Amino acid sequence: MASRTPDWMWSDALSMLERAERMHRRFFEPGTAEQKAVWEPPVDVLETEHEVLIFTALPGVAPDDVEAVIEGAELVITGTRVLPTELSTAVIHRLELPQGCFRRRVPLPAGRYNNVRRVVTNGILIVSLHKV
């Protein structure tokens, strides 16, 4: 006796295919960096008495390939993560780290900031905003 796949599984599969197709089309559309961003890096935001610290996980991203600017009440982090050239001929068995353009808008605690510092350590971009 042949078993039938439940209708909900078929519906979920079609929905996933539709989302993948939309993402594929969006990736190859011309547009601004914000429109092209395909992933958002995870962040931690910590506040001390004297500063706000934003930790952004960006493994494999060169510091020169990242821009961090304050726009209004947000810190906007943008850049691109690309596969290393030595992997261009490799057989990929698993690829979980996102590739391509990224953009992350991080709401900042209310206040004014100066002495903005940026450092990359162990794949983490640390932006330090000194409170005025």
C-alpha positions, 0 to 999 in steps of 0.5 A: 500500500502506497503512503501519501505525503500529508498535504501540509508537507507539500504546502511547506515545500512549495512555500520554501521553494517560492522563498528561495526563488524570491531570494535568488531574484533579489540577489541579482537585482540592481539596487542600493547596498541596503536593497542588496543586503542578503544577511544580517550579522548578529550583534551584542549591545552593551552599555557602561557608565562611560560608553556603548559597545557594539560587538558584531560577529563578522568571521572572515570579513576583512576590517577594510571591507566593513563600514560603520556609521551613525545615522540618526539614532542607529549604528549602520554596519555594512560590508561584504563577506566573500569566499576565499579564492582558494575555495573556488575549486574546492568541493563544498560539503557544508556552507553555513556562514553567510556570503555576500552583502550584509547590512545591520541597523543597530538602534542606539541608546538615547544620548550623544557620542564622541570618540568613536573607536573601531577594532576587529578582534577574533572575527568580532568588530567592536565599535566603542561610542564614548558618551558625552 
